[in-house]
Amino acid sequence: MRLVFAGTPDFAATALKALLSTHHTIVGVYSQPDRPAGRGRKLQPSPVKQVALDNAIPVFQPESLKTPEAQQELADLQPDIMIVAAYGLILPEAVLKIPTHGCLNIHASLLPRWRGAAPIHRAIAAGDKDTGITIMQMDKGLDTGAMLLKTQTAIEPADTGGSLHDRLADMGGTAIIDALSLLEKDELMGEVQNDEQACYAHKLSKEEGHIDWSQSASAIERLVRAFNPWPGTYTDLEQQRLRIHEATATTEHSQKPAGTVLRREREGIDIACGTGTLRVTRVQLPGSRAQSVNDLINGGKQLLLPGQELH
C-alpha cells in the first residue's frame, strides 16, 4: 500500500522506522515545522523528519492542514492510508477522507481510557496497573474513533514516563504493522468506544511538577516516576528549588507537618507526607546535576536536614 506517515517526536519516529522494514511504500512524511532547540536555539528537524531525510522520503511541514493547498498536496500523493502518531496538528475532516482507507492513529493508551496529549504520564500518575497501544480509525473527534487493534503491557512498579514511553513506542511500531496486515486481508474490524469510560489526559505542564506534600506518599511517588524525565518534579527549600528524580513511598506515618524532613541517611532522605513517608534517593540541587543522596552527603551539602520544611 501507499502510506503517508504523520508524526513529530521520538515516539512517532520509532513507528516510522518499523514501517520502513515492511513491503509498503512510504510516499510522504508529514511533521511539524522545525523548532529552535539547544543552546544556540538553531532550527532543528523533528526526529520523524530526520528519519525521513535519512531514507530519502519526501517531507511536508505545513503549519496547518486546513488550507486547500495543503489538502491538495496530500491528495496528490494518492495515499491508500495515512498513519498518524503524535503529530501535533489537528486533521480536518476533509483530510481524513483523502486516503482510500482513511487515517489510522497509533495511540499510547488502552482507549477509551486516556484520550488526549499525555496518556503515558497520566496512566502512571493515576496508579493504573496496565496500559498499551490502541490502533484507532480517526474521526473528527479527539481520540474518539473506532478501536481496531489493542496490545497491552503492565505498568511496572519501577516504570517512569521515560521507560514506559520507550516500551510503548516499540509496541506501537509492531501494532501498526499488524493492523496493516489485517487490513490487507480485510480482517481489520472496528469496535466503537464507550464514551462513559473515557477520561482525558491533559497536556503536561511544568507547574504540575511542584510537589504537594499534603498528598499521600504513594501519589507523590507516582508523580515523580510519571514526570521523569520530563517535565520533572520539584520542591522548594527556603529560596532554593530542588528537583526530585527518584523516590519511594513507605507506610511509615509521622506526626510532623507534611513536607518536614524526618531523617537524612545515605540510603535516602525521609519526608513526611499527608499519608505515609516519601524516601527520596536521587536529587538535583540548583546549578548541579542529579545525584544520589549518598553523593549529596559525601559532598558535605548541609541541605535537607532533619526538621527542615519543604514547600
C-alpha positions in Angstrom: 0.0 0.0 0.0 1.0 3.6 -0.5 1.5 5.1 3.0 1.7 8.6 4.2 3.1 9.0 7.7 2.4 11.9 10.1 4.3 12.4 13.3 6.8 14.5 15.1 8.6 13.2 18.3 10.7 10.1 19.1 7.6 8.0 19.8 6.5 8.5 16.2 10.0 8.1 14.8 10.1 4.6 16.3 6.9 3.6 14.4 8.2 5.1 11.2 11.4 3.1 11.4 9.3 -0.1 11.9 7.2 0.7 8.8 10.3 1.1 6.7 11.0 -2.6 7.2 7.7 -3.6 5.6 6.8 -4.1 1.9 4.6 -1.0 1.9 5.8 2.2 0.2 6.0 5.4 2.3 5.3 8.1 -0.3 5.5 11.1 2.1 6.1 12.1 5.7 4.4 14.9 7.5 6.0 16.5 10.5 5.7 19.8 12.4 7.8 22.7 11.2 11.4 22.8 12.6 11.7 24.4 16.0 14.6 26.1 17.7 16.5 23.9 20.1 19.7 23.7 22.1 21.9 26.5 23.4 22.2 28.1 20.1 18.5 28.0 19.5 19.1 26.8 16.0 16.2 25.3 14.0 16.2 21.5 14.4 14.4 18.9 12.4 12.0 16.7 14.4 13.0 13.0 15.0 10.4 12.0 12.4 11.7 14.4 9.8 15.3 13.2 10.4 14.3 9.5 9.8 12.5 10.6 6.6 15.6 12.5 5.4 17.9 9.6 6.2 15.7 7.4 4.0 15.1 9.9 1.1 11.4 10.2 1.8 9.7 13.5 0.8 8.9 15.6 3.8 6.0 18.0 4.2 5.8 20.5 7.0 2.7 22.7 6.7 1.7 25.0 9.5 -1.8 23.7 9.1 -3.7 21.1 7.1 -6.8 23.3 6.9 -5.9 25.1 3.7 -7.0 23.8 0.2 -3.4 23.9 -0.9 -2.2 21.6 1.9 -5.0 19.2 1.3 -4.4 19.1 -2.4 -0.7 18.4 -1.7 -1.7 15.4 0.3 -4.2 14.2 -2.3 -1.5 14.4 -5.0 0.4 11.7 -3.1 -2.6 9.3 -3.7 -2.2 7.6 -0.3 -4.0 4.3 0.4 -3.8 5.1 4.1 -2.4 7.8 6.4 -0.8 6.7 9.7 -0.6 9.3 12.5 1.4 9.2 15.7 1.9 12.2 18.0 1.7 14.5 15.0 0.6 17.6 17.0 -1.7 19.1 14.3 -5.4 18.6 14.0 -6.6 16.7 10.9 -9.6 18.3 9.4 -12.5 16.1 8.3 -11.6 16.8 4.7 -8.1 15.3 5.3 -9.5 12.2 7.0 -11.3 11.4 3.7 -8.4 11.7 1.4 -6.7 8.3 1.9 -8.6 5.4 0.5 -8.7 3.7 3.9 -8.7 6.8 5.9 -6.3 7.7 8.7 -5.1 5.3 11.5 -3.7 6.7 14.7 -1.2 5.0 17.0 -2.4 6.0 20.5 -0.4 5.2 23.7 -3.3 4.0 25.9 -6.0 1.4 26.1 -8.8 3.6 24.7 -11.2 4.9 25.7 -9.1 5.5 28.8 -6.7 8.4 28.5 -7.7 10.2 25.3 -5.6 13.3 24.7 -2.0 14.5 24.7 -0.2 12.8 27.7 -1.6 9.3 28.1 1.6 7.7 29.2 2.3 10.0 32.1 -1.3 10.2 33.2 -1.6 6.4 33.4 1.4 6.2 35.8 0.4 9.1 37.9 -3.1 7.7 38.3 -1.8 4.3 39.5 -3.1 2.3 36.5 -2.0 -1.3 36.6 -1.7 -1.6 32.8 -1.7 0.4 29.6 -0.9 -0.3 26.0 -1.3 0.8 22.4 -4.6 1.3 20.5 -4.7 1.5 16.7 -7.7 3.7 16.0 -9.6 4.8 13.0 -9.5 8.5 13.2 -12.7 10.6 13.1 -13.4 14.3 13.7 -13.4 13.8 17.5 -10.3 13.8 19.8 -9.2 10.1 20.0 -12.9 9.0 19.7 -12.7 6.8 16.6 -13.3 3.1 16.4 -10.7 0.9 18.0 -9.1 -1.5 15.5 -6.4 -3.3 17.5 -5.0 -3.3 21.0 -1.9 -4.5 22.7 -1.4 -4.4 26.4 1.6 -4.1 28.9 1.7 -4.0 32.7 2.9 -0.8 34.3 5.8 -2.0 36.5 6.4 -0.5 40.0 9.7 1.0 38.7 8.4 2.4 35.4 9.0 6.0 34.7 7.5 8.2 32.0 10.7 7.6 30.0 10.8 3.8 30.3 7.1 3.4 29.6 7.4 5.8 26.6 10.2 3.7 25.1 8.3 0.4 25.6 5.1 1.7 24.1 6.9 3.3 21.2 8.3 -0.2 20.2 4.8 -1.7 20.8 3.3 1.0 18.6 5.6 0.1 15.7 4.7 -3.6 16.0 0.9 -2.9 16.4 0.6 -0.7 13.3 2.4 -3.3 11.2 0.0 -6.0 12.5 -3.0 -3.7 11.8 -1.9 -3.2 8.2 -1.5 -6.9 7.7 -5.1 -7.4 8.9 -6.3 -4.6 6.7 -4.7 -6.3 3.6 -6.6 -9.4 4.5 -9.8 -7.5 5.1 -9.8 -8.6 8.7 -9.4 -5.3 10.5 -12.6 -4.8 12.4 -13.6 -1.7 14.4 -15.0 -1.5 17.9 -16.9 1.6 19.0 -15.6 3.3 22.1 -17.7 3.6 25.2 -17.6 7.4 25.9 -18.7 6.8 29.5 -15.4 5.1 30.2 -13.3 7.9 28.7 -11.0 10.2 30.6 -8.8 13.0 29.3 -5.0 13.1 29.5 -4.3 16.8 29.7 -1.1 18.2 28.3 1.7 18.2 30.8 2.9 21.5 32.4 6.0 22.2 34.4 3.8 23.7 37.2 2.2 20.3 37.8 5.6 19.0 38.9 5.6 21.1 42.1 5.2 18.6 44.8 2.2 19.0 47.2 3.4 17.3 50.4 -0.1 17.1 51.8 -0.8 14.3 49.3 -0.1 10.7 50.1 3.5 9.4 49.7 2.3 6.9 47.1 0.7 9.6 45.0 3.8 11.7 45.1 6.0 8.7 44.2 3.8 8.0 41.2 4.1 11.7 40.1 7.9 11.6 40.4 8.0 8.5 38.2 5.4 9.8 35.7 7.2 13.1 35.3 10.7 11.5 34.9 12.5 12.6 32.7 10.1 15.5 31.7 8.8 17.8 33.0 10.3 16.7 36.3 9.2 17.2 39.9 10.5 19.8 42.3 10.1 21.3 45.8 11.3 24.4 47.4 13.6 24.7 50.5 13.6 28.3 51.6 14.7 30.1 48.4 16.2 27.1 46.7 14.4 24.9 44.2 15.3 21.2 44.5 14.4 18.6 41.9 13.4 15.2 42.9 14.5 12.4 40.4 13.8 9.2 42.4 11.7 8.4 45.4 9.9 5.5 47.1 6.8 5.6 49.3 6.7 3.9 52.7 3.8 3.4 55.0 5.6 4.9 58.0 3.5 7.7 59.5 4.8 10.8 61.3 3.1 13.4 63.4 5.3 16.1 61.8 3.7 18.5 59.4 3.7 17.4 55.7 6.9 18.4 54.0 9.1 18.0 57.1 12.4 16.2 56.6 12.4 13.4 59.2 15.8 11.8 58.7 18.8 12.1 56.3 20.7 8.9 55.8 22.9 7.5 52.9 20.0 5.3 51.8 17.7 8.2 51.4 16.0 11.3 52.9 12.6 10.6 54.5 10.0 13.3 54.2 6.6 13.4 55.9 3.6 13.4 53.6 -0.1 13.8 54.1 -0.2 10.0 54.4 3.0 7.9 54.7 6.6 8.9 54.2 8.5 9.5 51.0 12.1 8.3 50.8 14.0 10.5 48.3 17.0 8.7 46.8 18.1 11.0 44.0 18.0 14.8 43.9 19.3 17.8 41.9 20.4 21.0 43.6 20.4 24.4 41.8 23.2 24.6 39.2 24.1 20.9 39.7 23.5 17.6 38.1 21.2 14.9 39.6 23.0 12.9 42.3 22.3 10.2 44.8 21.7 11.1 48.4 24.9 9.2 49.2 26.8 11.6 46.9 25.0 14.6 48.4 26.1 13.6 51.9 29.7 12.9 50.7 29.7 16.4 49.1 29.1 17.9 52.5 26.0 19.8 51.5 24.1 21.0 54.5 20.7 20.7 52.9 17.6 18.5 53.5 18.5 18.2 57.2 16.0 16.8 59.8 13.5 19.4 60.8 13.7 21.5 57.6 10.4 22.0 55.9 9.8 21.8 52.2 7.0 23.5 50.4 
